[in-house]
Amino acid sequence: MNAHQLHEEIKETNLSYMLLAQQMIQEDKASAIFRLGVSEETADLISGLTPAQLLKMASANMLLCCFRLDENVLLNMVTDYNKDRMMSQAHAAILMAGRPVEALAA
């Protein structure tokens, strides 16, 4: 994959992410804040973006979303396919909910 193709993939991913985030916030703000790991202020900002602003943000050469499962414990809980999978995922969600927004969004 060359640099141009990579940049196009990033733009497409960014646009999809921003459109999904905006839709989530407009449908259920409290749930979106939790699921996206953003502050209420950031959620309000995303919700108010115009289509032109979304396109401009999406054209950045870096991903706008981040990988939130940065701890092995959380990653293992989500990917563990044993008989207690639902319990593991619920436990991971509880642990992530207890983390400060800045830690999730950083």
N, C-alpha and C positions, 0 to 999 in steps of 0.2 A: 504494500500500500504506500503510495507516494504522499508527500506533504499536502498536495491539493485534495486528494481523496480523503485524507484524514481530517482536514479542515471542514470539508463538506459533511462528513459523518458527525463531527462535533456540532456543527450548525444545526443539523437535523435533530440530533439528540437534544440540544438546548431548546429548540423550538417546541418539540414534543413535551419536554419537561415543563417549560413555562406555561404552555397551554393547559396541561394537566393540572399544574399547581393553581393556576387562576380559576379553573373550573371547580377544583376541590374547595377552594376558599369561598367561592360564591355559593356553593351548595351547602357546606357545613364548615363554617370558619373554625370552630373549636377543634373539630376532628382534624381538619387540614393543618392547623398549627402543630398538633401533636405528630401527625404522620410526616409532615415535611420537616419538622424540627426547626421551625422559624419562630420569631417573636411575633406578637400581635401587630407591632409596627411594620415589620417586614411583610406580613400577610396583607395588611392594608395597602401597602405600596404595590405589591404584586397584583392585587385585585383591581387597582386603579389604572394599570398600564393600558395604553392604547395598543391596537394592533401594530402600528408603526414602531412603537417603543419595544414591543415584544420581539419584532423582527430584528431591530437594531441590537438588542441584548443577545439574541440567539446567534448573531453573526460573530460573536467573540471567538477568539481562537483557543479558548479554554472552556472546560466543562463548567456549567453553572451549578450543577448538582454535585453532591459529594457522597462518597461511600461512608455511610454512618456506622457500619459494623466494623469498627476499627479495633475492637478488642477480641482476642481469640475466644474468650468465654462466650460473648454474645454471638459471634459467628458460629461457634459450635452448637449453641442452643438452637439457632435457626436452621442449621443444615443437618442436625442430628435426626436421622430417620428411624429411630427406634420406636417401640410401642408407646412411649410417652411423648411423642412428637408434639402433640397439642399443648401439653403441659410445658414443654421446653420453650415453645414459641411464646406462650403466655408469660412465662417467667422472663424471657428476653424483652418483651414489650414493657413489662413492669420495670425492669432495670433501666431501659432506655427512657422511660417516662420520668424517672427520678433524676436524670442527668440535666444539668442546666442547659438552656437553649443555646448559649454561646458555645458550649462544648459540642453540641450536636451540629451546629451550623459552621463550626470552624473548619 
